[in-house]
């Protein structure tokens, strides 16, 4: 577990990853060098997976989002599909799920023709893929990868 200050640092960085180290130090009441050391430790421990910029998909011609349920042939090799699905650039998320379908993919493409080609020629054409079922998103009201930290408690020191 992590202490209160490291917990505060995680909250700050999740809200604004590009915040200067000096500003983080001011907000938590520590020296910038000590904050930098804590951030490096949080990265090393795996609490911080990385940093990324969120791009506007509409401006980049990738406004269509769809969720594709994929049923694969049963057997011990079923999980190996995760690697193959992950290699497809249009696939943003790959989830191995319970139930009849083995995988749930989130894909982002330009339009319905591109989506159809992706499903027919890439996903559905894989050996062992038995069935796909696609749900196109009409409108997105919330999309985030943030972890709700307010419900978590840091370790008491």
C-alpha positions as CSV (number, residue, x, y, z in Angstrom):
1,X,0.0,0.0,0.0
2,X,1.1,3.6,-0.4
3,X,1.1,6.5,2.1
4,X,-1.1,9.6,2.0
5,X,1.4,11.8,0.2
6,X,2.0,9.3,-2.6
7,X,-1.8,8.8,-2.8
8,X,-2.2,12.6,-3.2
9,X,0.5,12.6,-5.9
10,X,-1.4,9.9,-7.8
11,X,-4.6,11.9,-7.7
12,X,-2.8,15.0,-9.0
13,X,-1.0,13.2,-11.8
14,X,-4.2,11.4,-12.9
15,X,-6.0,14.7,-13.1
16,X,-3.2,16.5,-15.0
17,X,-0.3,14.3,-16.1
18,X,1.6,17.3,-17.5
19,X,1.7,19.2,-14.3
20,X,5.2,20.5,-13.5
21,X,7.0,18.6,-10.7
22,X,7.4,21.9,-8.9
23,X,3.6,22.4,-8.8
24,X,3.0,18.9,-7.5
25,X,5.6,19.6,-4.8
26,X,3.8,22.8,-3.8
27,X,0.4,21.0,-3.7
28,X,1.7,18.3,-1.4
29,X,4.0,20.5,0.7
30,X,7.3,18.7,-0.2
31,X,10.6,19.6,-1.9
32,X,10.5,19.0,-5.7
33,X,13.4,16.5,-5.5
34,X,11.5,14.4,-2.9
35,X,8.3,14.4,-5.1
36,X,10.4,13.3,-8.1
37,X,11.8,10.5,-6.0
38,X,8.3,9.4,-5.0
39,X,7.0,9.6,-8.6
40,X,9.9,7.4,-9.8
41,X,9.2,4.9,-6.9
42,X,5.4,4.9,-7.9
43,X,6.5,4.1,-11.5
44,X,8.9,1.4,-10.4
45,X,6.2,-0.2,-8.2
46,X,3.7,-0.2,-11.1
47,X,1.2,2.3,-9.6
48,X,1.9,4.5,-12.6
49,X,1.7,2.6,-15.9
50,X,2.6,5.5,-18.1
51,X,1.6,8.8,-19.5
52,X,-0.4,9.5,-22.6
53,X,-2.1,12.3,-24.5
54,X,-5.8,12.0,-25.3
55,X,-6.4,12.9,-29.0
56,X,-9.7,14.0,-30.5
57,X,-10.9,11.1,-32.6
58,X,-13.4,13.2,-34.5
59,X,-10.7,15.6,-35.8
60,X,-8.6,12.5,-36.8
61,X,-11.3,10.8,-38.7
62,X,-11.9,8.0,-36.2
63,X,-15.3,8.9,-34.9
64,X,-17.1,5.5,-35.1
65,X,-16.8,3.4,-31.9
66,X,-18.1,-0.2,-31.8
67,X,-18.0,-3.0,-29.4
68,X,-17.4,-6.4,-30.9
69,X,-18.2,-9.6,-29.1
70,X,-16.0,-12.4,-30.5
71,X,-16.7,-16.1,-30.0
72,X,-13.6,-18.3,-30.6
73,X,-13.1,-22.0,-30.7
74,X,-13.0,-23.5,-27.2
75,X,-9.8,-25.0,-25.9
76,X,-6.6,-24.1,-24.1
77,X,-5.4,-21.9,-27.0
78,X,-8.4,-19.5,-26.7
79,X,-6.6,-17.0,-24.7
80,X,-3.9,-16.7,-27.4
81,X,-6.4,-14.7,-29.4
82,X,-5.8,-11.8,-27.1
83,X,-2.4,-11.2,-28.7
84,X,-3.7,-11.4,-32.2
85,X,-6.6,-9.0,-31.5
86,X,-4.2,-6.6,-29.7
87,X,-2.0,-6.4,-32.8
88,X,-4.9,-4.8,-34.8
89,X,-4.4,-1.0,-34.7
90,X,-8.1,-0.1,-34.7
91,X,-8.7,-2.3,-31.7
92,X,-8.4,-0.1,-28.6
93,X,-9.3,-2.6,-25.9
94,X,-9.3,-6.4,-25.7
95,X,-11.2,-8.0,-22.8
96,X,-11.4,-11.8,-22.1
97,X,-15.0,-12.1,-20.7
98,X,-17.2,-14.7,-19.0
99,X,-20.1,-16.1,-20.9
100,X,-20.7,-17.5,-24.4
101,X,-18.5,-15.0,-26.2
102,X,-14.8,-15.2,-25.2
103,X,-13.7,-11.6,-26.0
104,X,-15.1,-8.1,-26.1
105,X,-13.2,-5.7,-28.3
106,X,-13.5,-1.9,-28.4
107,X,-12.7,-0.7,-31.9
108,X,-12.5,2.9,-33.3
109,X,-12.7,3.5,-37.1
110,X,-13.6,6.1,-39.6
111,X,-17.0,4.8,-40.7
112,X,-19.3,1.8,-41.1
113,X,-17.6,0.6,-44.2
114,X,-14.3,0.5,-42.5
115,X,-15.9,-1.3,-39.6
116,X,-17.4,-3.9,-41.9
117,X,-14.1,-4.5,-43.6
118,X,-12.3,-4.8,-40.2
119,X,-14.8,-7.4,-38.9
120,X,-15.0,-9.4,-42.2
121,X,-11.3,-9.3,-43.3
122,X,-9.4,-9.1,-40.1
123,X,-11.3,-10.2,-37.0
124,X,-13.8,-12.7,-38.5
125,X,-11.2,-14.1,-41.0
126,X,-9.0,-15.3,-38.1
127,X,-8.9,-19.1,-37.9
128,X,-10.9,-20.2,-34.9
129,X,-13.2,-17.2,-34.8
130,X,-16.7,-18.7,-34.8
131,X,-18.9,-15.7,-34.5
132,X,-18.9,-11.9,-34.0
133,X,-21.6,-9.6,-32.8
134,X,-21.1,-5.9,-33.2
135,X,-22.7,-3.0,-31.4
136,X,-22.1,0.4,-32.9
137,X,-22.0,3.4,-30.5
138,X,-24.5,6.2,-31.4
139,X,-23.2,8.7,-28.9
140,X,-20.7,8.7,-26.1
141,X,-21.5,10.5,-22.9
142,X,-18.5,9.5,-20.8
143,X,-15.2,7.8,-21.7
144,X,-12.3,7.7,-19.3
145,X,-9.5,5.5,-18.1
146,X,-9.3,7.3,-14.8
147,X,-9.5,5.2,-11.6
148,X,-11.8,6.6,-8.9
149,X,-9.3,7.2,-6.1
150,X,-11.7,8.9,-3.7
151,X,-13.1,5.6,-2.6
152,X,-9.6,4.2,-1.8
153,X,-7.8,4.8,1.4
154,X,-4.0,5.2,1.6
155,X,-2.0,3.3,4.2
156,X,-1.9,5.0,7.6
157,X,1.7,5.8,8.7
